[in-house]
Amino acid sequence: MPEAQSLINPAKKKVFSQKRKETSGSPYIVLDFEGLGNNDPINDFYNGGLSGQGNAGVNYGIEFGTALGKIDADAGGNGNFANEPSPSTIMFFLSSNQVYLNVAAGFTNAFSCFYTAGYDASIEVYDGLNGTGNLLGSAILPANGNNNCTGDPNGWYCNWDPVGITFSGTAKSVVFGGNTDYVGFDDVTFGTPNPGPPPIPLSKWSLLFGVLLIAVFIGIRFIKRIA
């Protein structure tokens, strides 16, 4: 495997912010980190407050420690990554070898996300806040950042793998471990071992197709003849 590179692309330093992509209709909470700035401390972005750069997200009651948002260099940030599951912002960390998130109300069943890493990393789920209490579940994340990449040509961290952890009881915190600036996460998901928004049900596709057909029919009726 090539020598791991930093998640920060030194070629671009511009801070870029964009609105969060909604995942409406999902039965699970999915954090895609859209709406955060580049190198933006997440803080209370998902907790009814603000990120370090003053951005606000949906209030899910989820608090972050020292984790940061990072925007893809292709989208105006300086992230050295590509093919992120929900473009163009991910979560990473710089200040220590681990960061946590807290869910004061707790969550059950499972936790999942996508990750990319230059060196092995880890995720641990606890029943106390700040990574305390009983360990409910964990996963080792093998280095995968530059494995068999296709698609977006820019960014060393171009491969993302899903990871899911199922557990019993009620969890209140998740600890992300790994080498600082050599691991990133996206589509952090609560309640299911399959990260990201669920696929659109067939019934909804049928409804959308029906609406499209009606629109086409109406359009044809109002087309004027040449002569």
C-alpha positions, 0 to 999 in steps of 0.5 A: 500500500502507498505511504498514507497521506494527510487528509488535508490537501495543501493545494487549497486553503479556502473555507467553503460552507454549504447547506446540509443535504436532507435525509427526510423520510429515513427511519434512522438518524444519519449525519452527513456533515453537510453544512459544516465549514472546512476545519469547522469544529462540529461541537453542537452543530447537531445539538441545537447549537452552533459549530465552531464557525457558527453553522447550525444543523438539525437538532438531533441531540448529538454533541461532538468533542474535538471532531472537525468537518472537512470539505473535499478540495473539489468542492472548495475545501482542502480535503485530500479525499474523493468518492465520499458517500455524501459529498462533499463534507466528512468528519475527521480529527486533529487534536488527539488520537481519539474523539467522541460523540455524545447522545444524551437521550441514548440510542439502541440496536446499532451504530454504523458509518463509512470510513477511510483510513491510512492506518488502522482505526477503531470505533467503540460504543459505550453506555455512558457519556464521553466514552465511559461506562460499559463497552457495548460494542466495537470494531477494528477498521483496517487501513483502506484509504487508497485501495482499488479506487475508481471514479473521482480522480482527485484525493488520496483517500478515495476508498470508503468502506461501511462498518456496522456495530450491533449491541444490546442495551442503550448507548450514549457515546461513540469513540472514534480512534486512529492516527490524527489526520489519517482517518475520516468518517461519513454518513454516521448512522444510528439505529442500523448496522447499514450506514446512510439513508435507506434506499427509496421504496419501490412504492415511492419510485412508482409514485414518482414515475406516475407523476412524471408521466402525467407531466409529460402528457400535459406537456404534449397536450400544450405543444403547438402545431407548426402549421 
